[in-house]
Amino acid sequence: MFHVIDDEAMLREVTSAMLVDCGYDVLCFESGEQYLAYLNSPNFTEPTAVLSDVTMPGINGYDLALEIRKTLPFQKIILITGNPDSEHHKKATQQICFTLNKPFHPEKFLAMIASVRSCQQLHRTKQQQAYPQKCSIDSLFNCPFSCHD
């Protein structure tokens, strides 16, 4: 299961369709606030990863990642942006697995999703709680869920 958060309906639909075509379940949200309400609801189902746009009305993707981390300290988070904000990015780099710049190539997106799934499966089998090593898959920062031993 993947959770997709984007204020633009078309981008939610395209992202969701790519994931569904690969056999994944997807829940979509129009805003960070809507997602946080779901996160704190009794119906919440933990996803493989949260994919969020950065620039949205209300809470932006960087601050949303920090809020998610308070409840789910080991949740995999991917931020998708057309306009990276270096100030927020510095604060969030230890909170997210990947950033993906728009426009992105579908093959790159799906390869990233496959990496996140592989990482999740590896860590579920090893039952590890912390992953301090640098992730080498299209990332410029230390992924808290690195797949490398």
URMOVEN-V389650 format. One record per residue. N is the residue number from 1. PSI is psi in radians with two decimals (NA if undefined). Layout:
n=N psi=PSI
n=N psi=PSI
This chain:
n=1 psi=2.36
n=2 psi=2.53
n=3 psi=2.21
n=4 psi=2.21
n=5 psi=2.04
n=6 psi=2.39
n=7 psi=-0.24
n=8 psi=2.02
n=9 psi=-0.75
n=10 psi=-0.74
n=11 psi=-0.65
n=12 psi=-0.80
n=13 psi=-0.76
n=14 psi=-0.82
n=15 psi=-0.81
n=16 psi=-0.78
n=17 psi=-0.73
n=18 psi=-0.74
n=19 psi=-0.77
n=20 psi=-0.70
n=21 psi=-0.43
n=22 psi=0.06
n=23 psi=0.19
n=24 psi=2.62
n=25 psi=2.57
n=26 psi=2.41
n=27 psi=2.37
n=28 psi=2.59
n=29 psi=2.51
n=30 psi=-0.28
n=31 psi=2.84
n=32 psi=-0.65
n=33 psi=-0.72
n=34 psi=-0.70
n=35 psi=-0.76
n=36 psi=-0.64
n=37 psi=-0.75
n=38 psi=-0.75
n=39 psi=-0.62
n=40 psi=0.15
n=41 psi=2.77
n=42 psi=-0.26
n=43 psi=0.01
n=44 psi=2.34
n=45 psi=2.16
n=46 psi=2.27
n=47 psi=2.95
n=48 psi=-0.79
n=49 psi=2.71
n=50 psi=2.22
n=51 psi=2.08
n=52 psi=2.45
n=53 psi=2.71
n=54 psi=-0.89
n=55 psi=1.81
n=56 psi=2.70
n=57 psi=2.63
n=58 psi=-2.36
n=59 psi=2.29
n=60 psi=2.96
n=61 psi=-0.62
n=62 psi=-0.84
n=63 psi=-0.56
n=64 psi=-0.74
n=65 psi=-0.74
n=66 psi=-0.67
n=67 psi=-0.74
n=68 psi=-0.75
n=69 psi=-0.50
n=70 psi=-0.62
n=71 psi=-0.67
n=72 psi=1.45
n=73 psi=-0.35
n=74 psi=0.35
n=75 psi=2.35
n=76 psi=2.26
n=77 psi=2.32
n=78 psi=2.22
n=79 psi=2.37
n=80 psi=2.21
n=81 psi=2.60
n=82 psi=-0.27
n=83 psi=1.46
n=84 psi=2.44
n=85 psi=1.87
n=86 psi=-0.59
n=87 psi=-0.89
n=88 psi=-0.65
n=89 psi=-0.72
n=90 psi=-0.72
n=91 psi=-0.59
n=92 psi=-0.17
n=93 psi=-0.54
n=94 psi=0.01
n=95 psi=-0.20
n=96 psi=2.73
n=97 psi=-0.76
n=98 psi=2.73
n=99 psi=2.53
n=100 psi=2.17
n=101 psi=2.40
n=102 psi=2.56
n=103 psi=2.59
n=104 psi=2.71
n=105 psi=2.32
n=106 psi=-0.64
n=107 psi=-0.69
n=108 psi=-0.74
n=109 psi=-0.85
n=110 psi=-0.58
n=111 psi=-0.69
n=112 psi=-0.75
n=113 psi=-0.75
n=114 psi=-0.67
n=115 psi=-0.74
n=116 psi=-0.74
n=117 psi=-0.77
n=118 psi=-0.75
n=119 psi=-0.80
n=120 psi=-0.79
n=121 psi=-0.71
n=122 psi=-0.83
n=123 psi=-0.49
n=124 psi=-0.65
n=125 psi=-0.66
n=126 psi=-0.27
n=127 psi=0.80
n=128 psi=2.77
n=129 psi=-0.26
n=130 psi=2.49
n=131 psi=1.42
n=132 psi=-0.14
n=133 psi=2.77
n=134 psi=2.27
n=135 psi=2.38
n=136 psi=0.12
n=137 psi=1.66
n=138 psi=0.75
n=139 psi=2.47
n=140 psi=0.23
n=141 psi=3.01
n=142 psi=1.98
n=143 psi=2.27
n=144 psi=-0.04
n=145 psi=0.63
n=146 psi=2.44
n=147 psi=0.01
n=148 psi=2.38
n=149 psi=NA
